Amino acid sequence: MAKEQAPEVPVKRKSLLPKLVLLAALMLVVAAIANLKDIRAIASGEKTFTSVLYGRSPLGMRPTFAFPEPLGPQSAKVKVRVVCQEGNSCHEPLVVLWMAVGSLEPERLRVEFGSGMVNAGEGKGPEGKGEGKEAKGAAPAELGCESGVLINGQTKFEIGSGKEKRVLYLTGPTSAPVPDGAGKSVEGGHGWTVADVATIVNQAIAKAYKQPGKLTAEAINAATIEASKQIPRPDKGAPKVTPAH
């Protein structure tokens, strides 16, 4: 009789799952350490998760600008907070615009730049810049966008009168006015123009100082040329804006 063959014993292979789990845990620890500053900012309310997520530059691309130091004296009665994503090239025009505005009103205007949520009222400056006292019970400002501007804690503005009266919000990184085909610009982008910015700031100055503001769209546009040269770059430090004369 032929000898019966012994059944083959299956070889047990070690599972890779424990190693993968350990590797994933190590990667999470490394990522947490690398982003500890952002995690603390989110926990303290200085930033939102989306502002951190979308504020990151894609791999291989460097931030195009850094926030400048606050412009104007802390004693200024008109305080402007520019909220956007530092380094995001799409938000650079907004920073340049308000650098220009601040240079034209170096005494009556205080302009601060930062990212993340800001409090309405008297809250402290974005990213810790500025030394205002945080208002008790102040709610985060509803910018409705990842970028926008608050003037003395307000986001809603009324300009014009009668049939020309309009309500607008200074949200978005740029006004992006659209040519109407006849050599003029009409409202576009986020519904405001540089002329609207001049009107709003002039109104705030008149209310705070009982003196008329003298900003014009033409002056602001001219000042943006110099401001675009002075905006801080990651490899050039953060120079202050020279007031326009």
C-alpha positions, 0 to 999 in steps of 0.5 A, a space after each residue: 500500500 502507498 504511504 499516505 502523505 501528511 497534510 501540509 501545515 499552513 505557514 502563519 504570516 505575521 500581520 502588518 496591521 500592528 506595525 501600520 497602526 504604530 506608524 500612523 500613531 507616530 506620524 500623528 505625534 510628529 504632525 502635532 509637534 510640527 503644528 503645535 503653534 497652530 493647535 494652540 491658536 485654535 484652542 485659544 480662539 485666535 484662529 479657526 481650523 479653516 483659516 489654518 487649513 486654507 492659509 497653508 501654502 501648497 507644497 513647493 510654494 512659499 508665502 508671498 508676504 508677511 503681516 506688517 507691524 501695526 500702523 498709526 498710534 494706539 491712541 488713534 480714535 479710528 481703529 481698523 482690523 484687517 483679517 486675512 490669511 498671511 502669505 496667501 497671494 490672493 489676500 495680498 491686495 487687501 493688506 496693500 490697500 490698508 497699508 496705503 490707507 494707513 500711510 495717508 492717515 498716520 495720526 487718526 488711524 490705527 491699522 492692525 493686521 492678523 488672521 483668524 477670528 477677531 472680537 467685535 468691540 474692543 477685543 485684542 488685536 489679531 495674532 496678539 498685535 495691538 494691546 486693546 482690552 478684550 471686551 467682555 462677552 464680545 462675539 466673534 465678528 461675522 465676516 462671512 469670509 476668510 478675509 475682511 475688515 472691521 472699523 471700530 469693531 463694525 462690519 456693517 456700513 451705510 454710505 450715501 443718502 436717499 435713493 443712493 443709500 447703500 449698506 455694505 460689508 468690507 469682506 473679501 480680499 479685494 473689491 475687484 471693480 468691473 469695467 462697464 465698457 465706458 471707461 468707468 468701474 462699477 461694483 464688482 467682486 465683494 460689492 465694494 470699491 476703493 471709493 467706498 473705502 475712502 467714504 467709510 473711513 472719512 465718515 469714521 474720522 468725522 464721527 470720532 474727531 468732528 473733522 472731515 476726512 480727506 481720503 479719496 480713491 485717487 490718493 489711495 490708489 496712488 499710495 498702494 504703489 509705494 505700499 506694494 513695495 514696502 509690504 514685508 516679504 518672508 526673506 526681507 523682514 517687516 519694515 514699517 510703512 512710510 507715511 505719505 506726504 
